[in-house]
């Protein structure tokens, strides 16, 4: 006798299809997903099944359901959604302390694996970061700074570390925006940036870690008092 095929619950299939719509870019972060009647017709499921699937993804942090408005995309993966929700419950100082672990390991690994193409891309981002700070374009400065650190994490060659780092997203941006509003903060600091890239290019993991710690110590000094 053949073994019967056991299908997963229908709600799980809808969860997978909704998740695929997000990861494929059909619905971007911050965008409202189609209305319930539209999705019921598209997926050919009951309202109850669809609501169960949406609720599951809202619990995972991918969606946010706003009563009377609709459902919005808040993250592109469960790990990102969960991390952002958890991190927002903590102080900026707590988030920055977590960066000590992620940034130092990313720097150490990147020093042993970054190739010339990545190093060139990192230099472009640092130049954009410096120019934006000097011109007072803080939005562009924050974006370039974040892209630089995210690329270092990617250059580590550890995909899990990169995904964890990426999950901070706006949380890291928020921390930096607090800092730059304080008069005297140096947003073009070479420590942890140009110095970090020099260490990565030289393949010097210890020097990379040292400059990352010095930069984060500097940033920690600009955290608002508790």
Secondary structure as UniProt FT lines:
FT   HELIX           10..23
FT   TURN            24..25
FT   TURN            29..30
FT   HELIX           36..43
FT   HELIX           47..59
FT   TURN            60..61
FT   STRAND          63..66
FT   TURN            67..69
FT   STRAND          70..73
FT   HELIX           78..87
FT   TURN            88..89
FT   HELIX           92..113
FT   HELIX           116..135
FT   HELIX           138..155
FT   HELIX           159..166
FT   TURN            167..169
FT   HELIX           170..180
FT   TURN            183..184
FT   TURN            187..188
FT   TURN            191..193
FT   HELIX           194..202
FT   HELIX           205..220
FT   TURN            221..222
//
